[in-house]
Structures are given as C-alpha cells and as structure tokens.
Amino acid sequence: MNLKDTAMVTVKGAIMGAADVIPGVSGGTMAFITGIYDRLIGAINSVDLTTLRLFFTGRFRESFARVHFAFILPLVAGVFFSVFTLARLITSLLTDHPVEVWAFFFGLITASIWVVLKEVQWSVKAGFGFALGTVGAWFLVGMIPVATPNTWWFTIIAGIVSIIAMVLPGISGSFILVLISQYRRIMEAVKGLELDTLGFFYIGTMIGIIGFARILGWLLARQRALTLAVLSGFMVGAMRKVWPFKEVLESTTVGSKTIVLAERNVFPHAMDAVVWRAVGLAFVGLVIVIALELVAGSLRRKERRNPHERHRDPEERHPCDP
C-alpha cells in the first residue's frame, strides 16, 4: 500500500478502536461502515495454523509472507491509539457518573439491535433462533455473578470472547466484557499498563482469532440469517445487564474498594436531574448509531451503483476464499 492508503487504514483502525472501547458499538460494524470488513476477515484468516507452524519451525520468511502485515500493522496501530487514549476517560466517567454512562451505552446497544435486526431474513427458523437467543441471554445474564474471578485463566477467556465479538458486525466486544463483569477491570489495566493482565488478555485474543472467530465467520457465510437472528436475540436478552438504574442488594469492602456482590434492576423513584440526563444521553446513543447506519447504507448504495470503482487491494481476500 502507498502512504495515503496506510494513513487511511490507520484512521479506520482508530475508529474501530474507539468503537471497541465503548460497549454497544461494534468494531466489526465500524469496519463494515468504513469499507474494510472483507480485508479485516482476510487479514485474520492469514494468521492461521499453517502460518504458526512455519514460524515455529524456523521458516520465518515463508510465515511472514502469508500475513497481511501492510494492512494489519497500521490498522492495529490505529486501534491501540484509540484504546489507550479513551480508556482513562471511560473508567473515570464510570466511577463519577455511572448512571449517565450506562444510559448512554443502553441507547447505543438499543440502536445496534435495530441495525442487526434489519439484516435478518426472517423465517420460522430465524424466529426460533431469535427467541432462543433472547431467552437464553436473559437467564444467562441473571446467573452471571456481578463479580467474576480476576484470575489469569478467566482473563484469557475474556480475551477470547471479546475478540470473537469484535469481528462480528453488530456485536460489541466491550459489551461482552460488560456481561462477564470484566469491562472495568480491563479498562483499568489498559489505563495503568498492567502488563500481566494485558498479556493474558492478549493470549485470549490470539486464541479467539485463530480458532473461534473463524468458526463464526463460517457460520455467517453459510447460515447468515440464523446466526444474525440468534446474535440479535442475545443482544436483546442481555440488555438486562446494561439497564442503568440498579439497587445494590449485597456488597463487601476490600481495602478501599466497595465490591457489589448482588444487585437488581429498578425504575427511578423520581424524575430528578440524573434521570433526565440519563434519558438525554440514551437518546444521543440512539442517534449516533442510527446516523452511522445511514452513512453505511449510503456507502452501500453508492457501491452498488458504481461497482467498478471499488478497488480491491492485492492482499485482500474474501472470507470465503481458500
């Protein structure tokens, strides 16, 4: 790629990184909107077991030749720039203004559900998948403890599930971290450069990219309607976790920190200033995602009208390509 293409990929990576920090906005959706989703999947597929086998047997030149470094490096640079820039801001806001922040996330996720539902080709099978995803997520979220373990193995699991979500349009990796109660911890690790936590999280992301993300990509290619229906149902049921107004039922103090052990969703008792700010921010979240979807729709219509103007990079590979 030339310098201009590299700069554009870096900017698009920064947009993806900003989305990945915010629960409710998918980095995969941003890749789709900015026109690099196919290239992203192709780059992920270039890091496979064959690539690793060549690397660990000392055939470095052949291994590196398989990887789309010209695309991956500037993209990752943009992602990391946004993640490390925004992490401190997000963790600070969650501490000082939790209701308003979660209300904003609630609006983002609500609109994201609408975006995914629009893409579903409805049938009896898709409807069943949607219902199954909704009910399953509703009960699953209720069973997930507020405080999940902060062990090395659970950090790896968090990395696996978040990276899977990141590459899927409509599903937010940060949202998945919220569901398993690891979002604040990972953001604090990024802010404080806790290399042990970040290292195990990175191991999980690599496992997810090489393994499960490829499986989900295969499902989207061959059972797209059913997969999107189940995923959208999962998002609807999991909204139980993101409701901004909660009542603490049980908590404990560890050092100077208060850890919530059990809580339940409630409606606000009065329409005070905090509630009105929450309603306004939820509406802002809705508008942001809807605006992004309108931009994406405009780009897709333009591409259909001018199919020959689309340039395909030599490194780009369709997710279904061998």
N, C-alpha and C positions, 0 to 999 in steps of 0.2 A: 504494500500500500504506500501511496505517497504521503507527504507531510499533512496535507489537508484531510485525507481520509483518516489518518491516525488521530488527528486532533478531533475530528467528528466522533470517532469511536470512543475517545476518552470522555467527551462531553456526554455521550449517550450512556456510558458506564456510570458517570456521576449521577445522571438522572435515575438509573437503576438503583444505585447505592442509596440515594435519598429515599426511594420507594421502599427499599428493604429495611430501612431503619424504622419506618412508620407502619405499625400494624394496620392492615386493611388495604394497603396499596401494594400490589404485587410487582416485584422486579421483572417477572415474566411479562406482565401486562405492559410495562414501560418498554421492554424490548420489542414487543409486538407493535406498539404505537410508533416507535422510532424506526421501525423497518429492519431490525437486525435479529429478529427472533430465529429465523432459519439458520443464520450464521452462528447464533449462540448455541443452538442444538448441535450443529455440525462441529463446533469447537469442542463441546462437551464430549461428543462421540469420538473425537480424535484422541482423547485421553482414555484409552481402553486397556484391557489386559495385555494385548499384544505390545502396546507401547511400553507398558511397565516391564514386561518380560525382556524386551530388547534392552531397556535401561539397566535392569539389574543383572543382565548377563554381559554388561560392558559394551554393548553395541550402541553407544551414545548417539552417534551421528544418525543412524537409522531411526532411533527412538525419537530424537528431536525433529527429524524430518516429517514425522507423522502428525506432529502437534501444530495447531494453527497459532503459533506464537505472535505473528504480526497482528492478529486480531485480539488474542487473549490478553497480551501484556497491556496495551493501552486501555482495554475495557476494564481489567482488574484494577489498574491504577485509578481510573475514574471512580469505580465502586468504593475502593478503600478511602479515597479522598472524602467522599460524602459521608461514609460511615464514621470515620474518626472525627470529622468536623461536627456532625449533628449529634453524636452520642451524648456528649456533655450537656447539650441543650435539652435533649429529651429526658434524660434522667433527672435533671434539675426541675423541669416542669412537672414530672410525675410526683416528685416529692412535695412541691409547693402548691400545685393546682391539680390534684388527681382527678376530681370530678370533671373539670373542664376538658382535660386532656383525653380522658376516656370517652367523653361525649363526642369529641372531635373524631376519635377513632371509630366510634359507633356509627357516625354518619358516613365515614369513608367506607366501612365494611358493608353497610346497608346498600350503598350505591354500587359497590363492587358485586354484590349478589345479583343485582339487576343486570349488570353488564354480562355476567356469566349466563344467567337465565335466558337472555336474548339469543345466545348462541346455541341453545339446546334445540334439537329437532325432536319435538315431543312425540312420544308413542307410549303404549302401555308399559313397555319395558323401561323406558326413560322415567315415566311417572313412578314406577315401583322403586327404581334406583334413587330418585329424589326423596321419596318418603322414607326409604331405608336410611339414607344418609342423614336426613333431618332427625329422625327418632334416635338413631344410634348416637349422633353427636350430642343431642340434648342430654341423654343419660350418661354418656361418657364424660362430658364436661362436669356433670354433677358428681361423678365419682372421683375425678382428679383432685387430689388434695391441694389446698391453697399453697402449702409449702412442699415442693418436691425436693428430692435429695440433691445436694450440691457436690456430689461425688464425681470422680473422673469419668466413670462409665456412663453416668447419666448425661454428662456434658457431651460425650461422644454421640449419644442418642439424640440430644438436642440438635447437634450439628447435622446429623443425618436427615431428620425430619424437616428441618428448616430449609436445607438446600433443595430437597425434593420440591417443597412448596415454591421456592424462589423461581424455578424454571417453568412453573405452570401458570399460564395467564389466568388471573382472577383469584389466585390463592396466594396469600401473603406469608412469607417465611417468618416475619416478625409476629404475625397473628398466631402462627403455630407455637412460637415461643411463649406467647401470652397464655395460650391454652394449657401448656405444661408448666406454667409458672416459672419460666426461666428468662423472660424478656428483660426484666430489670437487672438481673444478675449479669447477663451477657453484656448489656449496655454499660454497666459499671466496670466490667472487665476491660471493655474497649476504652472507656474513659481513663481508667487507671493503668492501662497497659499491663494487665495481669497475664504474663506470658504463659503460665502453666494452664490457666483456664482457657485462654485463646488457643493454645496448642492442641488441647484435647478437642476443642470445638472444631478446629481446622481439620483434624483427623476425621471427625464425623462427616464434615462436608465432602471430603475426598471419597469416603466410602459411599456416601449418597450419590455423588456424581457418577462414579464408576458403576454402581450397581442399580439401586432402586430408581434413580431418575431416568435411566434408560428404559426400565420396565414401564414406568408411567408414560414415557414418550411413546412407547409401542402401543399402549392402550389408547392414547389419544389419536394415534394414527389409524387404528383399526376398529375401535369402539368409542368414537368421539362423543356421540350423543349420550350414551350411557355413562361414560366417565364424567362428562361435564355435569350431568344430572346428579350423580352421586356427590360430586365435589360441591355443587351449589347447595344441595341438601345439607351437607356437612357444615357449610358456612352458616346456613340459617339456624340449625340446631345449636351451633357453637356460639351464637350471639348471646346466649345465656351467660357466657363468661365475661363479655365486654360491657354489659349494662353498667352505666356509670354510678348509679346510686345503690350503695350497699350498706348493710348493717353488720357490724362485727359481732359475732356470737362468742368467739373464743380467741384469745391471744396470749402470747407469752413474751417475756423480755429476755433477750440475750445480749449481755453487755449494755450498750447504749441504744440498741435497736429493739423495736417492738415488732414481733413477727405474728401475723394473723394466721390462725390455725383453722378457723371456720367462719363463714360469712354467708349472708343471703341477700338476694336482690330485693329492693324495696322501692316504692314510689316516694318521691319527695313529699315531706309533710306540708311544705308551704312554698309558694312561688316567690322565693326570695331572689336576690341578685345572682347568687351562684347558679340557681336553676335556670334563670333567663340566659346567663352566659353559656351554660351548657347547651341549651336549646339552640342558641345562635351558632355556636361552634359546630354542633351536629349538622346544622343546615349548610354551613360552609364546607364541611367534609363532603356532604352530598353533592354540592355544586362542583367541587374540584374534580371528583371522579366522573361526573356526567360530562363536564367540559372536556376532559381528556378523552372520553369515549367519542364525543362528537368530532374531535380532532382526528382520532383514529379512523372513524367512519369516512371522513372527508378524504384522508390519505388513501384508504382502500378503494374508494370510488374513483379517485384520480388515477390510481394504478390500473384499475380495470379499463378505464378509457384510453390509457396510454401504455399498453403492456410492453411495448418495445423500448420505452425509456428506462425501464428498470435494468440497472447494471448488476450483474452477478459477479462477485469477487471470485477469482480463481480458487481461493481457499474455501469458499462457501460450499456447503454440502447440505442437501435436503435431508431432514431427519430420517427419511425412509430409504436414503441411498445406502448401498452396501459399504 
